[in-house]
Amino acid sequence: MPAAPSQNSFPNTLAQAADPAFDRELCGLVLDTAPRLFAVVQVCDEGRADAGGWVAAWGFADAAGSTHVIGVDGRTRLTLPSPERAAHHFSRRPGITARLVWLSPPTAAATDRAEAA
């Protein structure tokens, strides 16, 4: 009995050997369009000697500013118009402030998972 045709509309090209020039082009595209990554850090007793802080959430913002955030506990998921709104959301408790800590923009990309690690 012949196998049923795949329901996937994309051709199976991942297993084929890639052209190194094309791979470099894809990596450049990824670097040019990568979202900016940040952490939302909550701080209590800011300005005091015994101030404490912790990462409350991770987020990313695209070039247009649209922002997606997930709490470190996995329960909070937000889509917001800006990263600053995420900081505002996580600073609503009395005595708690929040700030954004941005990761540096990506400078390298790889098509091989082992190379990217």
C-alpha positions in Angstrom: 0.0 0.0 0.0 1.5 3.4 -1.0 2.2 5.9 1.7 -0.3 8.8 2.0 1.1 12.1 0.8 2.4 14.5 3.5 0.0 17.1 4.8 2.9 19.4 5.2 2.9 22.0 2.4 6.6 22.7 2.8 9.1 20.5 1.0 11.4 18.4 3.1 14.7 20.2 2.4 16.2 20.2 6.0 18.0 16.9 5.5 19.7 18.2 2.3 23.2 19.6 2.4 23.1 23.4 2.7 25.0 25.8 0.5 27.5 27.6 2.9 26.8 31.0 1.1 23.1 30.6 1.6 23.6 29.7 5.2 25.6 32.9 5.7 22.8 34.8 4.0 20.2 33.2 6.3 22.3 34.0 9.4 22.6 37.6 8.3 18.8 37.8 7.9 18.4 36.4 11.4 20.8 38.9 12.9 19.1 41.8 11.1 15.6 40.9 12.3 16.3 39.4 15.8 14.2 40.8 18.6 15.9 42.5 21.5 15.9 40.4 24.7 15.6 41.7 28.2 14.9 40.7 31.8 12.4 42.4 34.1 14.2 42.7 37.4 12.2 43.4 40.6 13.9 45.3 43.4 12.8 45.8 47.0 14.2 48.4 49.3 15.9 50.2 46.4 18.5 52.7 47.6 19.1 51.0 50.9 22.1 49.0 51.9 20.0 45.8 52.2 18.3 46.2 48.8 17.5 42.9 47.0 16.7 42.1 43.5 15.6 39.1 41.4 14.6 38.3 37.8 10.8 38.2 37.6 10.4 37.8 33.8 12.1 37.5 30.5 10.9 39.3 27.4 11.6 40.3 23.8 10.7 43.3 21.8 10.6 43.5 18.0 11.7 46.5 15.9 8.1 48.0 16.0 8.2 47.8 19.9 5.6 45.0 20.3 6.7 43.1 23.4 6.1 39.6 24.7 6.9 38.7 28.3 6.8 35.5 30.3 7.3 35.3 34.1 10.0 33.1 35.4 7.3 31.0 37.1 5.7 30.4 33.6 2.3 31.6 34.8 2.4 35.2 33.6 2.4 35.8 29.9 1.9 39.3 28.5 1.8 41.0 25.1 2.3 44.7 25.5 2.9 47.7 23.3 6.4 48.4 24.9 9.0 46.9 27.2 8.4 49.8 29.6 4.8 48.6 30.1 6.3 45.3 31.3 8.4 47.1 34.0 5.3 49.0 35.0 3.3 45.7 35.3 5.9 44.1 37.6 6.2 47.2 39.9 2.6 47.3 41.1 3.3 45.8 44.5 4.1 48.2 47.4 7.8 48.6 48.1 8.7 46.8 44.8 10.2 48.6 41.8 11.1 47.0 38.4 13.6 47.8 35.8 14.6 46.5 32.4 18.0 44.9 31.9 18.8 44.5 28.2 20.9 41.8 26.8 23.4 42.9 24.2 22.3 42.7 20.5 23.3 39.4 18.9 26.5 39.5 16.9 26.6 35.9 15.7 24.3 33.3 14.3 24.7 29.7 13.2 22.6 27.1 11.4 24.1 24.3 13.4 22.8 24.0 17.0 26.2 22.8 18.3 27.9 25.9 16.8 25.3 28.2 18.4 25.8 26.9 21.9 
